[in-house]
Amino acid sequence: MARISKKFLMILLYSILLFSLFSLNGCTGSKTSEKISPGNRDVILVTTTSTQDSGLLDYLLPIFEKETGYKVKVVAVGTGQALEMGKRGEADVLLTHAPAAEKELVDNKDVINYQLVMHNDFIVVGPSEDPAQVKNAVSVEAAFQEIAEKGVPFVSRGDDSGTHKKELSLWKAAGIDPKGKSWYIESGTGMGQTLLIANEKRAYTLTDRGTYLAYRDKIDLTIVREGDKGLLNIYHVMQVNPEKHPGKHINSDGAKAFVEFMISPRTQELIGKFGVDKYGMPLFFPDAQKGN
């Protein structure tokens, strides 16, 4: 009788072991859980504040997360800082808008899978009375000269962002170094906060159109300069190269999935529609089909 009980116990334990192994193989799991290991679900996206302040990420990321099972952790900083984080391997994927600065990372192979996503444009906004007569200037460079000559307050982001880089290039083209001038205010903040400060100071500032439209109801600043050559604002998405950071856990699969999502025809269509219902025009224009 003791022998039978021992044999029965062994069979029972063996059955339990087989059932456990069967369950661990994922036979009852979902399709998404088979593709993505639990420790590889998070994707670190480092991007410019304009994509966050405009509301674009709030619009697109839930769709990406639902479709792929990944969870995106957003770090919104100036483009200069975003690119530095990419160089250091502190991100999985980047979404930025400073093509000249991005080229250095592409050439050094700090990033791979570099793809054109969209564009909007930079505009100069300021008080409706336009004290520096920016609207009447013959060029945007001449408009910056008028601001400097009249000493009208100008708020700069001062954060090495893509917008800040563009602004500095405009001052340089105008032959002016605004640093240290009493009328030149550096906020050191993102685009949304910079617009709020410019509104408080009754000052001019350079902004991307998308963030301005998103903040239009919060400020009393009007567009005083737009459409000039060189005010195009181009966004690219790119993966951080894992081969440059062998000791770090770069989520290449998640980054690749995000890049593919951003340039897919469906997402490009969504980008082209974003903002139309609220502002009567899109905040960004899809460009993936044009190539880099």
C-alpha distance (Angstrom), angle and dihedral (degrees) to the residues before:
residue distance angle dihedral
M1 . . .
A2 3.82 . .
R3 3.84 90.2 .
I4 3.85 92.0 53.4
S5 3.81 92.1 50.0
K6 3.80 91.9 50.4
K7 3.81 92.2 49.7
F8 3.79 91.7 48.0
L9 3.81 90.5 50.3
M10 3.81 91.6 51.6
I11 3.82 91.6 50.8
L12 3.78 90.8 48.8
L13 3.82 93.1 51.0
Y14 3.80 91.4 47.0
S15 3.81 90.6 51.6
I16 3.78 91.5 51.0
L17 3.82 90.6 50.4
L18 3.80 92.3 51.0
F19 3.80 91.8 49.1
S20 3.82 91.0 50.9
L21 3.79 92.5 50.7
F22 3.80 90.3 47.6
S23 3.81 90.6 53.7
L24 3.82 93.6 47.2
N25 3.78 90.6 54.9
G26 3.82 87.1 69.8
C27 3.82 97.5 -117.7
T28 3.78 89.9 144.9
G29 3.84 96.0 38.1
S30 3.79 127.8 105.5
K31 3.78 124.4 -100.0
T32 3.80 91.3 -107.5
S33 3.81 94.1 52.0
E34 3.80 89.7 53.5
K35 3.80 90.7 55.3
I36 3.78 100.5 44.0
S37 3.79 125.5 46.6
P38 3.83 115.0 -138.3
G39 3.81 92.1 -111.6
N40 3.78 93.2 50.5
R41 3.80 101.8 54.8
D42 3.80 97.8 95.9
V43 3.80 118.9 88.0
I44 3.80 116.9 -169.2
L45 3.80 109.4 -145.2
V46 3.80 115.3 -170.4
T47 3.78 110.7 -166.8
T48 3.78 144.7 154.6
T49 3.79 120.1 -82.1
S50 3.82 91.3 -117.1
T51 3.81 92.7 70.6
Q52 3.79 88.9 52.5
D53 3.82 99.7 39.1
S54 3.81 91.3 48.8
G55 3.81 90.8 55.8
L56 3.82 93.9 -120.5
L57 3.80 94.7 125.0
D58 3.79 92.5 48.5
Y59 3.80 86.1 54.5
L60 3.81 99.5 47.0
L61 3.80 108.3 29.6
P62 3.82 98.4 67.4
I63 3.81 88.0 55.9
F64 3.81 92.4 49.8
E65 3.80 92.7 46.9
K66 3.80 93.4 48.2
E67 3.80 93.4 48.2
T68 3.81 97.9 45.1
G69 3.80 108.0 25.0
Y70 3.80 91.7 -125.0
K71 3.80 121.6 130.0
V72 3.81 114.8 -139.7
K73 3.79 119.6 -144.7
V74 3.81 107.8 -160.9
V75 3.80 123.3 -150.2
A76 3.82 107.9 -173.9
V77 3.80 113.2 -164.1
G78 3.79 138.6 135.3
T79 3.80 114.0 -62.8
G80 3.82 92.3 -113.0
Q81 3.80 90.7 56.7
A82 3.80 91.2 42.8
L83 3.79 91.5 55.4
E84 3.81 91.5 47.5
M85 3.81 89.7 52.2
G86 3.79 88.4 51.5
K87 3.81 90.6 51.8
R88 3.81 90.1 52.1
G89 3.79 93.7 48.6
E90 3.80 93.0 -114.5
A91 3.81 93.2 132.5
D92 3.77 139.7 44.6
V93 3.80 98.5 -146.8
L94 3.82 136.3 9.5
L95 3.81 132.1 -148.7
T96 3.82 109.6 -171.4
H97 3.81 143.8 148.8
A98 3.81 111.0 -140.3
P99 3.83 106.9 94.1
A100 3.82 95.7 -179.7
A101 3.82 92.1 53.4
E102 3.80 92.0 41.2
K103 3.82 91.0 55.5
E104 3.80 90.4 67.4
L105 3.81 90.6 58.7
V106 3.79 91.7 45.9
D107 3.81 92.3 50.0
N108 3.82 91.7 47.6
K109 3.81 90.7 46.8
D110 3.80 90.8 -122.4
V111 3.81 85.0 133.7
I112 3.79 133.0 30.6
N113 3.80 136.0 -169.5
Y114 3.81 90.9 41.8
Q115 3.81 108.1 -171.1
L116 3.79 135.9 179.5
V117 3.81 110.1 -124.8
M118 3.81 113.6 169.0
H119 3.77 147.6 -42.2
N120 3.75 142.4 -141.5
D121 3.78 126.1 168.0
F122 3.77 142.9 -101.9
I123 3.80 118.9 -114.1
V124 3.78 135.3 -175.5
V125 3.79 113.4 -124.9
G126 3.78 129.7 -173.2
P127 3.80 145.9 137.0
S128 3.80 114.3 -33.7
E129 3.83 90.8 -120.0
D130 3.84 87.8 62.1
P131 3.84 96.4 -148.0
A132 3.83 93.6 -167.7
Q133 3.81 92.3 47.5
V134 3.78 90.8 -124.6
K135 3.80 91.2 163.4
N136 3.80 92.1 62.1
A137 3.81 97.1 48.8
V138 3.81 116.8 114.5
S139 3.82 92.3 -128.0
V140 3.77 140.4 3.3
E141 3.83 88.9 -103.1
A142 3.80 89.3 54.1
A143 3.81 88.4 48.5
F144 3.81 90.2 56.4
Q145 3.81 89.3 49.5
E146 3.82 89.4 54.2
I147 3.81 91.4 51.2
A148 3.81 90.6 51.6
E149 3.82 95.6 44.7
K150 3.81 93.1 49.4
G151 3.81 92.7 41.8
V152 3.80 93.3 -131.4
P153 3.83 112.1 167.1
F154 3.79 115.5 -94.4
V155 3.80 122.4 -172.2
S156 3.79 116.0 -148.6
R157 3.78 123.9 -167.4
G158 3.80 88.4 -133.4
D159 3.80 91.1 -168.1
D160 3.83 104.9 109.8
S161 3.79 89.5 -108.9
G162 3.79 124.1 148.1
T163 3.79 88.9 -99.1
H164 3.80 91.5 49.5
K165 3.81 90.9 49.5
K166 3.80 90.1 52.0
E167 3.81 91.7 47.9
L168 3.81 92.3 51.2
S169 3.80 90.4 50.0
L170 3.81 89.2 54.1
W171 3.81 92.4 51.0
K172 3.80 89.2 48.7
A173 3.81 91.4 50.2
A174 3.80 88.2 49.9
G175 3.81 90.5 53.3
I176 3.79 93.7 -118.6
D177 3.80 132.7 125.6
P178 3.83 104.3 -159.0
K179 3.81 95.7 -177.6
G180 3.78 112.5 124.1
K181 3.79 95.3 8.7
S182 3.81 114.7 138.1
W183 3.81 92.2 -127.2
Y184 3.83 94.1 50.2
I185 3.81 113.3 90.6
E186 3.80 122.4 -173.1
S187 3.80 112.1 -157.1
G188 3.81 98.8 -174.0
T189 3.80 87.7 -150.4
G190 3.79 141.2 104.5
M191 3.79 124.9 -78.8
G192 3.79 97.6 -93.4
Q193 3.79 94.2 51.9
T194 3.81 91.1 43.7
L195 3.80 90.0 55.9
L196 3.80 90.2 51.6
I197 3.82 91.0 51.1
A198 3.81 91.8 47.6
N199 3.78 88.9 50.9
E200 3.82 91.3 51.6
K201 3.83 92.5 47.5
R202 3.84 93.6 42.5
A203 3.77 86.1 -125.0
Y204 3.78 140.0 144.6
T205 3.80 123.0 -108.1
L206 3.79 140.4 171.8
T207 3.80 114.3 -118.0
D208 3.76 140.8 164.2
R209 3.78 110.9 -104.1
G210 3.82 94.5 -122.8
T211 3.80 95.3 59.8
Y212 3.80 91.6 43.2
L213 3.81 91.4 54.4
A214 3.80 90.9 47.0
Y215 3.84 90.0 52.3
R216 3.79 97.9 36.9
D217 3.82 93.6 106.4
K218 3.81 91.2 52.5
I219 3.80 98.6 52.2
D220 3.80 141.1 48.8
L221 3.80 98.3 -138.9
T222 3.79 125.6 118.8
I223 3.79 133.5 -154.9
V224 3.80 106.4 -96.0
R225 3.81 98.8 167.7
E226 3.80 131.3 29.2
G227 3.78 142.7 140.9
D228 3.80 98.0 41.4
K229 3.78 118.5 146.0
G230 3.79 110.0 -95.7
L231 3.81 96.5 30.6
L232 3.80 93.4 103.2
N233 3.82 112.6 126.2
I234 3.82 111.5 -151.4
Y235 3.82 125.6 -168.9
H236 3.81 127.7 -157.4
V237 3.81 131.5 -176.2
M238 3.81 122.0 -148.9
Q239 3.80 142.5 169.0
V240 3.78 122.1 -119.3
N241 3.81 107.5 -116.5
P242 3.84 107.8 -113.2
E243 3.82 91.5 -161.1
K244 3.81 88.5 68.9
H245 3.81 91.1 56.7
P246 3.83 108.9 40.0
G247 3.81 92.6 161.5
K248 3.80 94.1 54.4
H249 3.78 129.5 75.4
I250 3.80 101.6 -120.7
N251 3.80 108.9 -178.7
S252 3.81 96.5 -134.4
D253 3.79 95.2 167.8
G254 3.80 92.3 51.6
A255 3.81 92.1 44.9
K256 3.80 91.6 49.7
A257 3.80 90.3 49.1
F258 3.80 90.0 52.8
V259 3.82 93.4 49.2
E260 3.81 90.8 49.1
F261 3.80 90.1 48.0
M262 3.82 93.4 51.6
I263 3.82 94.3 50.7
S264 3.81 96.9 39.4
P265 3.83 116.2 116.5
R266 3.80 92.1 -116.7
T267 3.83 94.9 52.4
Q268 3.79 90.9 43.8
E269 3.79 88.0 55.4
L270 3.81 90.5 49.9
I271 3.82 90.8 50.4
G272 3.80 89.9 52.2
K273 3.79 91.0 53.4
F274 3.80 97.4 43.6
G275 3.80 111.1 117.3
V276 3.81 97.3 6.6
D277 3.80 94.9 108.6
K278 3.82 93.2 49.2
Y279 3.80 104.2 32.3
G280 3.79 103.1 23.6
M281 3.81 90.7 -118.4
P282 3.82 137.0 57.6
L283 3.79 118.3 -94.1
F284 3.81 91.3 -146.1
F285 3.80 135.2 23.9
P286 3.84 119.9 -138.6
D287 3.82 115.9 -118.9
A288 3.81 108.0 164.8
Q289 3.80 92.9 110.4
K290 3.82 90.1 59.3
G291 3.82 95.0 63.9
N292 3.81 125.1 -136.9
